Each structure stands twice: as C-alpha cells, then as structure tokens.
C-alpha cells in the first residue's frame, strides 16, 4: 500500500482539480470569457496530468523545471510571488499523506 500512496495522492489531486473546475459557481462565466485558471504543481509529471484534466481552462506552471532536482531545488523569489497569486497548488507528499496529529505537533 505504501508504494502506491504517492500515485493515489496524485490521482486524488487531479480528481479534486476536475471537480473544482466543473462545479465551482463561476464556471459558466469563466468558460465563456476564455480566462484561464493559474495552477502551480511541484514537478513536471503533475503538470502533464493537470493539463490533461483542465484542458484549455488551466495554465499550469511547474516549480521544479526540466533538468532541476526536486531534492535540491529552491524556489526563486518571482516563483514565490507567482505562487501566491495562483488559484491552486498541487504538491507531492506532505500533508495529504500524514496524519492530522502531525499538524498539531508543529504548532
């Protein structure tokens, strides 16, 4: 089960994006205006999935680009500013895979 956890988390994230795009109240207004939702992802494989699910409704940006190592990556100040303005951010690992008690222990 543990070896499938990252894949399951990615699938759930993509499903959440699809549901959010499909059922949000402003969906009809944005679909007609051609406005894209800006979405950030951690790594390039996520970008591919989110682009396939969101289609032309999303503009997907990956924090870790081609040739960069996720293990040693440090975000640029401009990326952090852009991330703060994004509508959604999907990441690999972290909170979705940890028990809720972990949050309370960090406070």
Chimera marker file (.cmm) of the C-alpha trace (Angstrom):
<marker_set name="trace">
<marker id="1" x="0.000" y="0.000" z="0.000" r="1" g="1" b="0" radius="0.5"/>
<marker id="2" x="2.795" y="2.435" z="0.838" r="1" g="1" b="0" radius="0.5"/>
<marker id="3" x="4.338" y="2.131" z="-2.613" r="1" g="1" b="0" radius="0.5"/>
<marker id="4" x="1.020" y="3.214" z="-4.178" r="1" g="1" b="0" radius="0.5"/>
<marker id="5" x="0.440" y="6.160" z="-1.812" r="1" g="1" b="0" radius="0.5"/>
<marker id="6" x="2.123" y="8.863" z="-3.976" r="1" g="1" b="0" radius="0.5"/>
<marker id="7" x="0.241" y="7.686" z="-7.064" r="1" g="1" b="0" radius="0.5"/>
<marker id="8" x="-3.027" y="7.651" z="-5.141" r="1" g="1" b="0" radius="0.5"/>
<marker id="9" x="-2.370" y="11.168" z="-3.820" r="1" g="1" b="0" radius="0.5"/>
<marker id="10" x="-1.666" y="12.416" z="-7.345" r="1" g="1" b="0" radius="0.5"/>
<marker id="11" x="-4.863" y="10.816" z="-8.672" r="1" g="1" b="0" radius="0.5"/>
<marker id="12" x="-6.902" y="12.371" z="-5.873" r="1" g="1" b="0" radius="0.5"/>
<marker id="13" x="-5.353" y="15.781" z="-6.539" r="1" g="1" b="0" radius="0.5"/>
<marker id="14" x="-6.192" y="15.603" z="-10.236" r="1" g="1" b="0" radius="0.5"/>
<marker id="15" x="-9.728" y="14.453" z="-9.410" r="1" g="1" b="0" radius="0.5"/>
<marker id="16" x="-10.105" y="17.360" z="-6.979" r="1" g="1" b="0" radius="0.5"/>
<marker id="17" x="-9.000" y="19.770" z="-9.705" r="1" g="1" b="0" radius="0.5"/>
<marker id="18" x="-11.540" y="18.327" z="-12.120" r="1" g="1" b="0" radius="0.5"/>
<marker id="19" x="-14.368" y="18.553" z="-9.590" r="1" g="1" b="0" radius="0.5"/>
<marker id="20" x="-13.395" y="22.095" z="-8.606" r="1" g="1" b="0" radius="0.5"/>
<marker id="21" x="-13.298" y="23.269" z="-12.245" r="1" g="1" b="0" radius="0.5"/>
<marker id="22" x="-16.573" y="21.553" z="-13.100" r="1" g="1" b="0" radius="0.5"/>
<marker id="23" x="-18.703" y="22.582" z="-10.114" r="1" g="1" b="0" radius="0.5"/>
<marker id="24" x="-17.441" y="25.975" z="-8.935" r="1" g="1" b="0" radius="0.5"/>
<marker id="25" x="-20.110" y="28.724" z="-9.089" r="1" g="1" b="0" radius="0.5"/>
<marker id="26" x="-18.245" y="30.898" z="-11.597" r="1" g="1" b="0" radius="0.5"/>
<marker id="27" x="-17.622" y="28.048" z="-14.080" r="1" g="1" b="0" radius="0.5"/>
<marker id="28" x="-20.071" y="29.341" z="-16.675" r="1" g="1" b="0" radius="0.5"/>
<marker id="29" x="-18.784" y="32.892" z="-16.517" r="1" g="1" b="0" radius="0.5"/>
<marker id="30" x="-15.118" y="31.870" z="-16.889" r="1" g="1" b="0" radius="0.5"/>
<marker id="31" x="-15.778" y="29.301" z="-19.591" r="1" g="1" b="0" radius="0.5"/>
<marker id="32" x="-17.349" y="31.955" z="-21.792" r="1" g="1" b="0" radius="0.5"/>
<marker id="33" x="-14.675" y="34.583" z="-21.215" r="1" g="1" b="0" radius="0.5"/>
<marker id="34" x="-11.769" y="32.302" z="-22.142" r="1" g="1" b="0" radius="0.5"/>
<marker id="35" x="-9.993" y="33.170" z="-18.893" r="1" g="1" b="0" radius="0.5"/>
<marker id="36" x="-7.566" y="30.515" z="-17.664" r="1" g="1" b="0" radius="0.5"/>
<marker id="37" x="-7.040" y="29.448" z="-14.067" r="1" g="1" b="0" radius="0.5"/>
<marker id="38" x="-3.413" y="29.592" z="-12.987" r="1" g="1" b="0" radius="0.5"/>
<marker id="39" x="-2.346" y="26.359" z="-11.303" r="1" g="1" b="0" radius="0.5"/>
<marker id="40" x="1.059" y="25.519" z="-9.829" r="1" g="1" b="0" radius="0.5"/>
<marker id="41" x="2.403" y="21.993" z="-9.413" r="1" g="1" b="0" radius="0.5"/>
<marker id="42" x="5.585" y="20.729" z="-7.799" r="1" g="1" b="0" radius="0.5"/>
<marker id="43" x="7.063" y="18.594" z="-10.570" r="1" g="1" b="0" radius="0.5"/>
<marker id="44" x="6.670" y="18.108" z="-14.334" r="1" g="1" b="0" radius="0.5"/>
<marker id="45" x="4.736" y="14.799" z="-14.296" r="1" g="1" b="0" radius="0.5"/>
<marker id="46" x="1.998" y="16.548" z="-12.313" r="1" g="1" b="0" radius="0.5"/>
<marker id="47" x="1.897" y="19.278" z="-14.930" r="1" g="1" b="0" radius="0.5"/>
<marker id="48" x="1.031" y="16.757" z="-17.623" r="1" g="1" b="0" radius="0.5"/>
<marker id="49" x="-1.873" y="15.299" z="-15.611" r="1" g="1" b="0" radius="0.5"/>
<marker id="50" x="-3.325" y="18.679" z="-14.648" r="1" g="1" b="0" radius="0.5"/>
<marker id="51" x="-3.104" y="19.926" z="-18.246" r="1" g="1" b="0" radius="0.5"/>
<marker id="52" x="-4.960" y="16.836" z="-19.479" r="1" g="1" b="0" radius="0.5"/>
<marker id="53" x="-7.719" y="17.231" z="-16.893" r="1" g="1" b="0" radius="0.5"/>
<marker id="54" x="-8.042" y="21.017" z="-17.063" r="1" g="1" b="0" radius="0.5"/>
<marker id="55" x="-7.567" y="21.339" z="-20.814" r="1" g="1" b="0" radius="0.5"/>
<marker id="56" x="-7.717" y="24.914" z="-22.045" r="1" g="1" b="0" radius="0.5"/>
<marker id="57" x="-9.209" y="26.167" z="-18.798" r="1" g="1" b="0" radius="0.5"/>
<marker id="58" x="-5.926" y="25.985" z="-16.876" r="1" g="1" b="0" radius="0.5"/>
<marker id="59" x="-2.469" y="27.480" z="-17.230" r="1" g="1" b="0" radius="0.5"/>
<marker id="60" x="-0.148" y="25.080" z="-15.422" r="1" g="1" b="0" radius="0.5"/>
<marker id="61" x="3.280" y="26.064" z="-14.105" r="1" g="1" b="0" radius="0.5"/>
<marker id="62" x="5.772" y="23.675" z="-12.509" r="1" g="1" b="0" radius="0.5"/>
<marker id="63" x="8.032" y="24.884" z="-9.710" r="1" g="1" b="0" radius="0.5"/>
<marker id="64" x="10.781" y="22.368" z="-10.500" r="1" g="1" b="0" radius="0.5"/>
<marker id="65" x="11.650" y="22.689" z="-14.174" r="1" g="1" b="0" radius="0.5"/>
<marker id="66" x="13.384" y="20.388" z="-16.629" r="1" g="1" b="0" radius="0.5"/>
<marker id="67" x="16.874" y="19.394" z="-15.533" r="1" g="1" b="0" radius="0.5"/>
<marker id="68" x="16.360" y="20.539" z="-11.936" r="1" g="1" b="0" radius="0.5"/>
<marker id="69" x="16.449" y="18.150" z="-8.995" r="1" g="1" b="0" radius="0.5"/>
<marker id="70" x="13.450" y="18.253" z="-6.635" r="1" g="1" b="0" radius="0.5"/>
<marker id="71" x="15.809" y="17.251" z="-3.814" r="1" g="1" b="0" radius="0.5"/>
<marker id="72" x="17.987" y="20.362" z="-4.127" r="1" g="1" b="0" radius="0.5"/>
<marker id="73" x="15.514" y="22.819" z="-5.638" r="1" g="1" b="0" radius="0.5"/>
<marker id="74" x="14.998" y="26.251" z="-4.096" r="1" g="1" b="0" radius="0.5"/>
<marker id="75" x="12.213" y="28.458" z="-5.457" r="1" g="1" b="0" radius="0.5"/>
<marker id="76" x="13.065" y="31.818" z="-6.979" r="1" g="1" b="0" radius="0.5"/>
<marker id="77" x="11.522" y="34.960" z="-5.443" r="1" g="1" b="0" radius="0.5"/>
<marker id="78" x="9.480" y="35.532" z="-8.617" r="1" g="1" b="0" radius="0.5"/>
<marker id="79" x="8.131" y="31.974" z="-8.457" r="1" g="1" b="0" radius="0.5"/>
<marker id="80" x="7.010" y="32.538" z="-4.873" r="1" g="1" b="0" radius="0.5"/>
<marker id="81" x="5.248" y="35.763" z="-5.869" r="1" g="1" b="0" radius="0.5"/>
<marker id="82" x="3.519" y="33.971" z="-8.766" r="1" g="1" b="0" radius="0.5"/>
<marker id="83" x="2.591" y="31.074" z="-6.489" r="1" g="1" b="0" radius="0.5"/>
<marker id="84" x="0.920" y="33.465" z="-4.057" r="1" g="1" b="0" radius="0.5"/>
<marker id="85" x="-1.352" y="34.655" z="-6.885" r="1" g="1" b="0" radius="0.5"/>
<marker id="86" x="-2.213" y="31.163" z="-8.216" r="1" g="1" b="0" radius="0.5"/>
<marker id="87" x="-5.693" y="29.746" z="-7.804" r="1" g="1" b="0" radius="0.5"/>
<marker id="88" x="-4.453" y="26.233" z="-6.949" r="1" g="1" b="0" radius="0.5"/>
<marker id="89" x="-1.255" y="24.478" z="-5.906" r="1" g="1" b="0" radius="0.5"/>
<marker id="90" x="-0.731" y="20.715" z="-6.050" r="1" g="1" b="0" radius="0.5"/>
<marker id="91" x="2.309" y="19.221" z="-4.377" r="1" g="1" b="0" radius="0.5"/>
<marker id="92" x="3.755" y="15.762" z="-3.965" r="1" g="1" b="0" radius="0.5"/>
<marker id="93" x="3.905" y="14.382" z="-0.430" r="1" g="1" b="0" radius="0.5"/>
<marker id="94" x="3.380" y="16.333" z="2.740" r="1" g="1" b="0" radius="0.5"/>
<marker id="95" x="0.020" y="16.939" z="4.380" r="1" g="1" b="0" radius="0.5"/>
<marker id="96" x="-2.273" y="14.585" z="2.428" r="1" g="1" b="0" radius="0.5"/>
<marker id="97" x="-0.104" y="11.599" z="3.342" r="1" g="1" b="0" radius="0.5"/>
<marker id="98" x="0.436" y="12.470" z="7.019" r="1" g="1" b="0" radius="0.5"/>
<marker id="99" x="-1.953" y="12.027" z="9.928" r="1" g="1" b="0" radius="0.5"/>
<marker id="100" x="-3.727" y="15.163" z="11.165" r="1" g="1" b="0" radius="0.5"/>
<marker id="101" x="-1.947" y="14.923" z="14.511" r="1" g="1" b="0" radius="0.5"/>
<marker id="102" x="1.239" y="15.958" z="12.700" r="1" g="1" b="0" radius="0.5"/>
<marker id="103" x="-0.177" y="19.459" z="12.156" r="1" g="1" b="0" radius="0.5"/>
<marker id="104" x="-0.932" y="19.988" z="15.833" r="1" g="1" b="0" radius="0.5"/>
<marker id="105" x="2.551" y="18.855" z="16.832" r="1" g="1" b="0" radius="0.5"/>
<marker id="106" x="4.110" y="21.515" z="14.567" r="1" g="1" b="0" radius="0.5"/>
<marker id="107" x="2.111" y="24.395" z="16.070" r="1" g="1" b="0" radius="0.5"/>
<link id1="1" id2="2" r="1" g="1" b="0" radius="0.2"/>
<link id1="2" id2="3" r="1" g="1" b="0" radius="0.2"/>
<link id1="3" id2="4" r="1" g="1" b="0" radius="0.2"/>
<link id1="4" id2="5" r="1" g="1" b="0" radius="0.2"/>
<link id1="5" id2="6" r="1" g="1" b="0" radius="0.2"/>
<link id1="6" id2="7" r="1" g="1" b="0" radius="0.2"/>
<link id1="7" id2="8" r="1" g="1" b="0" radius="0.2"/>
<link id1="8" id2="9" r="1" g="1" b="0" radius="0.2"/>
<link id1="9" id2="10" r="1" g="1" b="0" radius="0.2"/>
<link id1="10" id2="11" r="1" g="1" b="0" radius="0.2"/>
<link id1="11" id2="12" r="1" g="1" b="0" radius="0.2"/>
<link id1="12" id2="13" r="1" g="1" b="0" radius="0.2"/>
<link id1="13" id2="14" r="1" g="1" b="0" radius="0.2"/>
<link id1="14" id2="15" r="1" g="1" b="0" radius="0.2"/>
<link id1="15" id2="16" r="1" g="1" b="0" radius="0.2"/>
<link id1="16" id2="17" r="1" g="1" b="0" radius="0.2"/>
<link id1="17" id2="18" r="1" g="1" b="0" radius="0.2"/>
<link id1="18" id2="19" r="1" g="1" b="0" radius="0.2"/>
<link id1="19" id2="20" r="1" g="1" b="0" radius="0.2"/>
<link id1="20" id2="21" r="1" g="1" b="0" radius="0.2"/>
<link id1="21" id2="22" r="1" g="1" b="0" radius="0.2"/>
<link id1="22" id2="23" r="1" g="1" b="0" radius="0.2"/>
<link id1="23" id2="24" r="1" g="1" b="0" radius="0.2"/>
<link id1="24" id2="25" r="1" g="1" b="0" radius="0.2"/>
<link id1="25" id2="26" r="1" g="1" b="0" radius="0.2"/>
<link id1="26" id2="27" r="1" g="1" b="0" radius="0.2"/>
<link id1="27" id2="28" r="1" g="1" b="0" radius="0.2"/>
<link id1="28" id2="29" r="1" g="1" b="0" radius="0.2"/>
<link id1="29" id2="30" r="1" g="1" b="0" radius="0.2"/>
<link id1="30" id2="31" r="1" g="1" b="0" radius="0.2"/>
<link id1="31" id2="32" r="1" g="1" b="0" radius="0.2"/>
<link id1="32" id2="33" r="1" g="1" b="0" radius="0.2"/>
<link id1="33" id2="34" r="1" g="1" b="0" radius="0.2"/>
<link id1="34" id2="35" r="1" g="1" b="0" radius="0.2"/>
<link id1="35" id2="36" r="1" g="1" b="0" radius="0.2"/>
<link id1="36" id2="37" r="1" g="1" b="0" radius="0.2"/>
<link id1="37" id2="38" r="1" g="1" b="0" radius="0.2"/>
<link id1="38" id2="39" r="1" g="1" b="0" radius="0.2"/>
<link id1="39" id2="40" r="1" g="1" b="0" radius="0.2"/>
<link id1="40" id2="41" r="1" g="1" b="0" radius="0.2"/>
<link id1="41" id2="42" r="1" g="1" b="0" radius="0.2"/>
<link id1="42" id2="43" r="1" g="1" b="0" radius="0.2"/>
<link id1="43" id2="44" r="1" g="1" b="0" radius="0.2"/>
<link id1="44" id2="45" r="1" g="1" b="0" radius="0.2"/>
<link id1="45" id2="46" r="1" g="1" b="0" radius="0.2"/>
<link id1="46" id2="47" r="1" g="1" b="0" radius="0.2"/>
<link id1="47" id2="48" r="1" g="1" b="0" radius="0.2"/>
<link id1="48" id2="49" r="1" g="1" b="0" radius="0.2"/>
<link id1="49" id2="50" r="1" g="1" b="0" radius="0.2"/>
<link id1="50" id2="51" r="1" g="1" b="0" radius="0.2"/>
<link id1="51" id2="52" r="1" g="1" b="0" radius="0.2"/>
<link id1="52" id2="53" r="1" g="1" b="0" radius="0.2"/>
<link id1="53" id2="54" r="1" g="1" b="0" radius="0.2"/>
<link id1="54" id2="55" r="1" g="1" b="0" radius="0.2"/>
<link id1="55" id2="56" r="1" g="1" b="0" radius="0.2"/>
<link id1="56" id2="57" r="1" g="1" b="0" radius="0.2"/>
<link id1="57" id2="58" r="1" g="1" b="0" radius="0.2"/>
<link id1="58" id2="59" r="1" g="1" b="0" radius="0.2"/>
<link id1="59" id2="60" r="1" g="1" b="0" radius="0.2"/>
<link id1="60" id2="61" r="1" g="1" b="0" radius="0.2"/>
<link id1="61" id2="62" r="1" g="1" b="0" radius="0.2"/>
<link id1="62" id2="63" r="1" g="1" b="0" radius="0.2"/>
<link id1="63" id2="64" r="1" g="1" b="0" radius="0.2"/>
<link id1="64" id2="65" r="1" g="1" b="0" radius="0.2"/>
<link id1="65" id2="66" r="1" g="1" b="0" radius="0.2"/>
<link id1="66" id2="67" r="1" g="1" b="0" radius="0.2"/>
<link id1="67" id2="68" r="1" g="1" b="0" radius="0.2"/>
<link id1="68" id2="69" r="1" g="1" b="0" radius="0.2"/>
<link id1="69" id2="70" r="1" g="1" b="0" radius="0.2"/>
<link id1="70" id2="71" r="1" g="1" b="0" radius="0.2"/>
<link id1="71" id2="72" r="1" g="1" b="0" radius="0.2"/>
<link id1="72" id2="73" r="1" g="1" b="0" radius="0.2"/>
<link id1="73" id2="74" r="1" g="1" b="0" radius="0.2"/>
<link id1="74" id2="75" r="1" g="1" b="0" radius="0.2"/>
<link id1="75" id2="76" r="1" g="1" b="0" radius="0.2"/>
<link id1="76" id2="77" r="1" g="1" b="0" radius="0.2"/>
<link id1="77" id2="78" r="1" g="1" b="0" radius="0.2"/>
<link id1="78" id2="79" r="1" g="1" b="0" radius="0.2"/>
<link id1="79" id2="80" r="1" g="1" b="0" radius="0.2"/>
<link id1="80" id2="81" r="1" g="1" b="0" radius="0.2"/>
<link id1="81" id2="82" r="1" g="1" b="0" radius="0.2"/>
<link id1="82" id2="83" r="1" g="1" b="0" radius="0.2"/>
<link id1="83" id2="84" r="1" g="1" b="0" radius="0.2"/>
<link id1="84" id2="85" r="1" g="1" b="0" radius="0.2"/>
<link id1="85" id2="86" r="1" g="1" b="0" radius="0.2"/>
<link id1="86" id2="87" r="1" g="1" b="0" radius="0.2"/>
<link id1="87" id2="88" r="1" g="1" b="0" radius="0.2"/>
<link id1="88" id2="89" r="1" g="1" b="0" radius="0.2"/>
<link id1="89" id2="90" r="1" g="1" b="0" radius="0.2"/>
<link id1="90" id2="91" r="1" g="1" b="0" radius="0.2"/>
<link id1="91" id2="92" r="1" g="1" b="0" radius="0.2"/>
<link id1="92" id2="93" r="1" g="1" b="0" radius="0.2"/>
<link id1="93" id2="94" r="1" g="1" b="0" radius="0.2"/>
<link id1="94" id2="95" r="1" g="1" b="0" radius="0.2"/>
<link id1="95" id2="96" r="1" g="1" b="0" radius="0.2"/>
<link id1="96" id2="97" r="1" g="1" b="0" radius="0.2"/>
<link id1="97" id2="98" r="1" g="1" b="0" radius="0.2"/>
<link id1="98" id2="99" r="1" g="1" b="0" radius="0.2"/>
<link id1="99" id2="100" r="1" g="1" b="0" radius="0.2"/>
<link id1="100" id2="101" r="1" g="1" b="0" radius="0.2"/>
<link id1="101" id2="102" r="1" g="1" b="0" radius="0.2"/>
<link id1="102" id2="103" r="1" g="1" b="0" radius="0.2"/>
<link id1="103" id2="104" r="1" g="1" b="0" radius="0.2"/>
<link id1="104" id2="105" r="1" g="1" b="0" radius="0.2"/>
<link id1="105" id2="106" r="1" g="1" b="0" radius="0.2"/>
<link id1="106" id2="107" r="1" g="1" b="0" radius="0.2"/>
</marker_set>
